[in-house]
Amino acid sequence: MENVESRIFTTEMNLSKISVELAEMESLNFGIDGFDAGFIASHLMNVAGAAVILFNEGKAVGYTAANSARSLYVSNVYYLGRDFNKTAYLVNSSLRPEFQRKGLIWQMMEPLEEELRKKGYQFLDRDSKADTGYADKVIRHYGDRVVFARLVEDTMWGKQQYIRVRL
Ligand SMILES: CC(C)(COP(=O)(O)OP(=O)(O)OC[C@H]1O[C@@H](n2cnc3c(N)ncnc32)[C@H](O)[C@@H]1OP(=O)(O)O)[C@@H](O)C(=O)NCCC(=O)NCCS
């Protein structure tokens, strides 16, 4: 798409405007189950991790964010013997409906992954939606960078697949 631009979130950006715009997007995608502006703001301000925002004509229409696995309440069992300190966890990826299915996620993931590598991370772990076919796409996209993919599980967010990739 012509007018869209991915940018790493920095503290010079207008955090509250962006968070409110992204919360609106979340409610379009997930209704009452969508993340609210405060929670999204906490994703954007993760100094140990990184976030990338997709802008269209100055408005935030999507984002993807990762934080250090260590600082998240993710079950430690995932990380036993798996370089806990070098692992980032993808906390969310979401686009406004009219921007979905155009491959724009990869335009956000590239700078996010670059930033995570700069911060010393070597792995990116994620739970990807399996009921829309997205998890399969993620596995195909990363190819031989996939370290492992767990079996699809039923979760409170629907069917999800836990996938670990090399950065
Ligand atoms: C998941 C998401 C971030 C992927 O970004 P994207 O730029 O749309 O990704 P792609 O264009 O490469 O599409 C990836 C696949 O996701 C699935 N998908 C994407 N949007 C979908 C939708 N609205 N309905 C059903 N499946 C969808 C499809 O399997 C699609 O592949 P296809 O177009 O070949 O059928 C984005 O679609 C989104 O924000 N979806 C809603 C929020 C969400 O589910 N986020 C959690 C992801 S774990």
The ligand as an SDF file (V2000), in Angstrom:
LIG
                    3D

 48 50  0  0  0  0  0  0  0  0999 V2000
   -2.6960  -11.5530   12.0550 C   0  0  0  0  0  0  0  0  0  0  0  0
   -2.2210  -10.2650   11.3710 C   0  0  0  0  0  0  0  0  0  0  0  0
   -1.3210   -9.4760   12.2820 C   0  0  0  0  0  0  0  0  0  0  0  0
   -1.4200  -10.7130   10.1190 C   0  0  0  0  0  0  0  0  0  0  0  0
   -1.0050   -9.5860    9.3770 O   0  0  0  0  0  0  0  0  0  0  0  0
   -1.3130   -9.4810    7.8090 P   0  0  0  0  0  0  0  0  0  0  0  0
   -0.5230   -8.3410    7.2560 O   0  0  0  0  0  0  0  0  0  0  0  0
   -2.7820   -9.4740    7.6170 O   0  0  0  0  0  0  0  0  0  0  0  0
   -0.6850  -10.8650    7.3110 O   0  0  0  0  0  0  0  0  0  0  0  0
   -0.7820  -11.5140    5.8780 P   0  0  0  0  0  0  0  0  0  0  0  0
   -1.3370  -10.5630    4.8530 O   0  0  0  0  0  0  0  0  0  0  0  0
    0.5630  -12.1410    5.5920 O   0  0  0  0  0  0  0  0  0  0  0  0
   -1.8770  -12.6530    6.1120 O   0  0  0  0  0  0  0  0  0  0  0  0
   -1.5260  -13.7580    6.8800 C   0  0  0  0  0  0  0  0  0  0  0  0
   -2.6650  -14.7460    7.0380 C   0  0  0  0  0  0  0  0  0  0  0  0
   -3.3910  -14.4320    8.2080 O   0  0  0  0  0  0  0  0  0  0  0  0
   -4.7360  -14.8640    8.0460 C   0  0  0  0  0  0  0  0  0  0  0  0
   -5.5950  -13.6740    8.1410 N   0  0  0  0  0  0  0  0  0  0  0  0
   -5.2170  -12.4120    8.1120 C   0  0  0  0  0  0  0  0  0  0  0  0
   -6.2760  -11.5840    8.2960 N   0  0  0  0  0  0  0  0  0  0  0  0
   -7.3340  -12.3820    8.4190 C   0  0  0  0  0  0  0  0  0  0  0  0
   -8.7140  -12.1500    8.6180 C   0  0  0  0  0  0  0  0  0  0  0  0
   -9.2200  -10.9190    8.7450 N   0  0  0  0  0  0  0  0  0  0  0  0
   -9.5490  -13.2110    8.6970 N   0  0  0  0  0  0  0  0  0  0  0  0
   -9.0590  -14.4660    8.5920 C   0  0  0  0  0  0  0  0  0  0  0  0
   -7.7520  -14.7440    8.3770 N   0  0  0  0  0  0  0  0  0  0  0  0
   -6.9020  -13.7100    8.3150 C   0  0  0  0  0  0  0  0  0  0  0  0
   -4.8330  -15.5310    6.7000 C   0  0  0  0  0  0  0  0  0  0  0  0
   -4.5270  -16.9030    6.8480 O   0  0  0  0  0  0  0  0  0  0  0  0
   -3.7160  -14.8150    5.9560 C   0  0  0  0  0  0  0  0  0  0  0  0
   -3.2270  -15.5250    4.8740 O   0  0  0  0  0  0  0  0  0  0  0  0
   -3.9710  -15.4290    3.4250 P   0  0  0  0  0  0  0  0  0  0  0  0
   -4.2010  -13.9780    3.1310 O   0  0  0  0  0  0  0  0  0  0  0  0
   -2.9900  -16.0960    2.5050 O   0  0  0  0  0  0  0  0  0  0  0  0
   -5.2300  -16.2070    3.5800 O   0  0  0  0  0  0  0  0  0  0  0  0
   -3.4100   -9.3880   10.9140 C   0  0  0  0  0  0  0  0  0  0  0  0
   -4.1480  -10.0610    9.9240 O   0  0  0  0  0  0  0  0  0  0  0  0
   -4.3370   -8.9970   12.0480 C   0  0  0  0  0  0  0  0  0  0  0  0
   -4.1660   -7.9560   12.6420 O   0  0  0  0  0  0  0  0  0  0  0  0
   -5.3440   -9.8480   12.3200 N   0  0  0  0  0  0  0  0  0  0  0  0
   -6.2910   -9.5800   13.3970 C   0  0  0  0  0  0  0  0  0  0  0  0
   -5.5820   -9.5350   14.7230 C   0  0  0  0  0  0  0  0  0  0  0  0
   -4.9270  -10.8530   15.0890 C   0  0  0  0  0  0  0  0  0  0  0  0
   -5.4440  -11.9410   14.8450 O   0  0  0  0  0  0  0  0  0  0  0  0
   -3.7710  -10.7400   15.7370 N   0  0  0  0  0  0  0  0  0  0  0  0
   -3.1330  -11.8370   16.4100 C   0  0  0  0  0  0  0  0  0  0  0  0
   -2.1350  -12.5260   15.5850 C   0  0  0  0  0  0  0  0  0  0  0  0
   -1.3650  -13.8140   16.5410 S   0  0  0  0  0  0  0  0  0  0  0  0
  1  2  1  0
  2  3  1  0
  2  4  1  0
  2 36  1  0
  4  5  1  0
  5  6  1  0
  6  7  2  0
  6  8  1  0
  6  9  1  0
  9 10  1  0
 10 11  2  0
 10 12  1  0
 10 13  1  0
 13 14  1  0
 14 15  1  0
 15 16  1  0
 15 30  1  0
 16 17  1  0
 17 18  1  0
 17 28  1  0
 18 19  1  0
 18 27  1  0
 19 20  2  0
 20 21  1  0
 21 22  1  0
 21 27  2  0
 22 23  1  0
 22 24  2  0
 24 25  1  0
 25 26  2  0
 26 27  1  0
 28 29  1  0
 28 30  1  0
 30 31  1  0
 31 32  1  0
 32 33  2  0
 32 34  1  0
 32 35  1  0
 36 37  1  0
 36 38  1  0
 38 39  2  0
 38 40  1  0
 40 41  1  0
 41 42  1  0
 42 43  1  0
 43 44  2  0
 43 45  1  0
 45 46  1  0
 46 47  1  0
 47 48  1  0
M  END
$$$$
